Each structure stands twice: as C-alpha cells, then as structure tokens.
Amino acid sequence: MSSPTSRTSKTVELSAPERLNDRHLFEGFDSGEPSINEYLLKQARKAQAAKHAVVYVCRRKGTQTVAAYYTLSSGSVARAKVVPKNHQRNSPSVHPVTLLGRMGITLEAQGQGFAIDLLQDAIERVISASQSIGSSALIVHPLNECLSNFYIKYAGFIPCPGITPITLMLPLR
C-alpha cells in the first residue's frame, strides 16, 4: 500500500491491514475527525478485548505507528429493512449482518487512495468470513453525505433509509 502524496513529494507507505495488537502505537494519530481519533485512542483496544469489534490497522512502513484503521463487528437487521427488497423473500425475520464501524486515516496519508484500499480489504474479509459464519450484508453508518457518496461510488452500497436516513447496505449475495 504505497502512493505518492499529492500535497508534497514525500511518499507515504503503509503496511497491509492487520489485526490490532498491543505493539501498535497510536501517537500522533490525527484523522481530522475527533470521533474517529477518540475511538482509536480510547476505545479500540477495549472493544476488541471485549469482542465487540475487531480492529484492523495499517502501520507506517517499518514502524508500529498506526496510520489507518477500520473496525468490523456483527449485528442484525429486521427483514423488512433489508435492501434490495427481493432479498427479503423467503428469509429469516432477522438477517445477520456485518457492521463496518469506524474507519480513519491520518491526515498525512489522506488523499492517496488508502481509504479505497481499506474499504476493499474490509469487504474481502467480510465476504470470506460469510463463507463460515452467516452474514447477508455489510452495513455502514457514514458520518456525513460526503462519506455516503464515497461508499456508494467505490463499493456500490445501497441507501437503507428504513434503518436510518444515512445507513448504507452492501448485500453479500
């Protein structure tokens, strides 16, 4: 995962995503969004230890310093809220889903395509896991319209206003 920056001539290189562990360092992590920073700094390790989420991180190459991350957890959606509608037929009253939770990239690594790489990695992990553990869709609750457009454009997520006005769903079948 390396790309030249558009802001400077400096090249930012990141490791492939890996599961968060105790050796990873968060110092200097700033995505520009306080809630994304706070989650990583204060809640990510606790959530993973409690098995509420699994956190995947990308490090700056050659270091243990986290430069990007995303979280995955399990959830469920009522059949009536599933999109597209044809996926509701002959299905259980509650659908198992995977939730793509917080995702953040440091300011220095933003604008270089790493968000697309992280999203692709998350989708591939969810598809792979759904072969062993039931999950009919990937759900995301974007923070704003710009992020909604990102998920729709780069992965084909479908608006799911029956859950919340900003919720998006990517069916896995």
C-alpha positions as CSV (number, residue, x, y, z in Angstrom):
1,M,0.0,0.0,0.0
2,S,2.1,2.9,-1.2
3,S,1.2,6.0,-3.1
4,P,2.9,9.4,-3.7
5,T,1.3,12.2,-1.9
6,S,-0.5,14.9,-3.8
7,R,0.4,17.5,-1.2
8,T,4.2,17.0,-1.2
9,S,6.8,15.0,-3.0
10,K,7.0,12.7,0.1
11,T,5.9,9.1,-0.4
12,V,3.7,7.5,2.3
13,E,3.9,3.8,2.6
14,L,1.6,1.7,4.8
15,S,1.6,-1.9,5.8
16,A,-1.2,-4.2,4.8
17,P,-4.1,-4.2,7.3
18,E,-3.5,-6.4,10.3
19,R,-5.4,-7.1,13.5
20,L,-4.7,-4.6,16.2
21,N,-2.3,-5.8,18.9
22,D,-0.5,-4.4,22.0
23,R,2.6,-3.5,20.0
24,H,0.8,-0.9,17.8
25,L,1.3,2.7,18.7
26,F,-1.3,5.5,18.3
27,E,0.9,8.5,19.0
28,G,0.3,11.3,16.5
29,F,-2.8,9.7,15.0
30,D,-5.0,12.6,13.7
31,S,-7.6,11.9,11.0
32,G,-9.1,15.4,11.3
33,E,-12.3,13.9,12.8
34,P,-12.3,13.9,16.6
35,S,-14.7,11.0,17.0
36,I,-12.5,8.8,14.8
37,N,-9.4,9.8,16.7
38,E,-11.1,9.3,20.1
39,Y,-12.3,5.8,19.2
40,L,-8.8,4.6,18.2
41,L,-7.1,6.3,21.2
42,K,-9.6,5.4,23.9
43,Q,-11.9,2.6,22.8
44,A,-10.4,0.4,20.1
45,R,-8.4,-1.9,22.4
46,K,-11.2,-2.2,24.9
47,A,-13.8,-3.0,22.2
48,Q,-11.5,-5.7,20.7
49,A,-10.7,-7.2,24.1
50,A,-14.5,-7.4,24.9
51,K,-15.1,-9.0,21.4
52,H,-17.4,-6.1,20.5
53,A,-15.3,-5.3,17.4
54,V,-12.2,-6.4,15.6
55,V,-9.9,-3.5,14.7
56,Y,-7.6,-3.7,11.6
57,V,-4.8,-1.3,11.4
58,C,-2.2,-0.2,8.8
59,R,1.1,0.9,10.1
60,R,3.6,3.4,8.7
61,K,6.1,1.1,6.9
62,G,8.9,0.0,9.2
63,T,7.2,1.2,12.4
64,Q,4.4,0.1,14.8
65,T,2.7,3.5,14.4
66,V,-0.9,3.3,13.2
67,A,-1.7,5.5,10.2
68,A,-5.1,4.0,9.3
69,Y,-7.7,1.6,10.7
70,Y,-11.2,0.2,10.4
71,T,-13.5,-1.9,12.6
72,L,-15.8,-4.8,11.9
73,S,-18.5,-6.2,14.2
74,S,-21.6,-8.3,13.9
75,G,-25.2,-7.2,14.0
76,S,-28.6,-7.9,12.7
77,V,-31.3,-6.1,10.7
78,A,-35.0,-6.8,10.6
79,R,-36.1,-8.5,7.3
80,A,-38.4,-5.5,6.5
81,K,-35.3,-3.2,6.4
82,V,-33.2,-5.3,4.1
83,V,-32.4,-3.8,0.6
84,P,-32.9,-4.6,-2.1
85,K,-36.5,-5.8,-1.3
86,N,-36.1,-9.0,-3.3
87,H,-33.6,-10.2,-0.6
88,Q,-36.5,-10.2,1.9
89,R,-38.4,-13.0,0.3
90,N,-38.2,-16.4,2.0
91,S,-35.7,-15.2,4.5
92,P,-35.5,-15.2,8.3
93,S,-37.2,-12.4,10.3
94,V,-33.8,-11.1,11.3
95,H,-30.8,-11.0,9.0
96,P,-27.3,-11.4,10.3
97,V,-25.0,-8.6,9.0
98,T,-21.5,-7.3,9.5
99,L,-21.0,-3.7,10.5
100,L,-18.2,-1.6,9.1
101,G,-17.7,0.7,12.1
102,R,-15.2,3.5,12.5
103,M,-12.6,3.9,9.7
104,G,-9.9,6.6,9.8
105,I,-6.7,7.6,8.0
106,T,-4.1,10.1,9.3
107,L,-4.1,13.5,7.6
108,E,-0.7,12.8,6.1
109,A,-2.0,9.6,4.4
110,Q,-5.3,11.0,3.2
111,G,-6.0,11.7,-0.5
112,Q,-3.8,8.9,-1.7
113,G,-6.3,6.1,-2.2
114,F,-5.8,4.3,1.1
115,A,-9.5,4.7,2.0
116,I,-10.4,2.7,-1.1
117,D,-7.8,0.1,-0.2
118,L,-9.1,-0.2,3.4
119,L,-12.7,-0.5,2.2
120,Q,-11.7,-3.2,-0.3
121,D,-9.9,-5.1,2.4
122,A,-12.9,-4.9,4.7
123,I,-15.3,-6.1,2.0
124,E,-13.0,-9.0,1.2
125,R,-12.7,-10.0,4.9
126,V,-16.5,-9.9,5.3
127,I,-17.1,-11.9,2.1
128,S,-14.6,-14.5,3.3
129,A,-16.0,-14.7,6.8
130,S,-19.5,-15.0,5.4
131,Q,-18.5,-18.4,4.0
132,S,-18.0,-19.7,7.5
133,I,-20.4,-17.5,9.6
134,G,-23.7,-16.2,8.2
135,S,-23.8,-12.6,7.2
136,S,-26.1,-11.4,4.4
137,A,-24.8,-7.8,4.1
138,L,-22.2,-5.2,5.1
139,I,-23.7,-2.2,6.8
140,V,-22.2,1.2,7.3
141,H,-23.4,4.4,9.1
142,P,-21.4,7.2,7.4
143,L,-20.7,10.4,9.4
144,N,-21.8,12.7,6.6
145,E,-23.0,12.9,3.0
146,C,-19.5,13.0,1.5
147,L,-18.7,9.7,3.1
148,S,-22.0,8.3,2.0
149,N,-21.1,9.2,-1.6
150,F,-17.7,7.5,-1.1
151,Y,-19.3,4.2,-0.1
152,I,-21.8,4.3,-2.9
153,K,-19.3,5.3,-5.5
154,Y,-16.5,2.9,-4.6
155,A,-18.3,-0.2,-3.4
156,G,-21.9,0.0,-4.6
157,F,-23.5,0.4,-1.2
158,I,-27.3,1.0,-1.3
159,P,-29.1,3.6,0.8
160,C,-31.1,1.9,3.5
161,P,-33.4,4.7,4.9
162,G,-35.6,2.2,6.7
163,I,-32.9,1.8,9.3
164,T,-31.7,5.4,9.5
165,P,-31.5,8.2,6.9
166,I,-27.7,7.7,6.4
167,T,-27.4,3.9,6.7
168,L,-26.0,2.1,3.7
169,M,-26.1,-1.6,2.9
170,L,-24.0,-3.8,0.6
171,P,-25.7,-7.1,0.0
172,L,-23.3,-10.1,0.0
173,R,-25.2,-12.2,-2.4
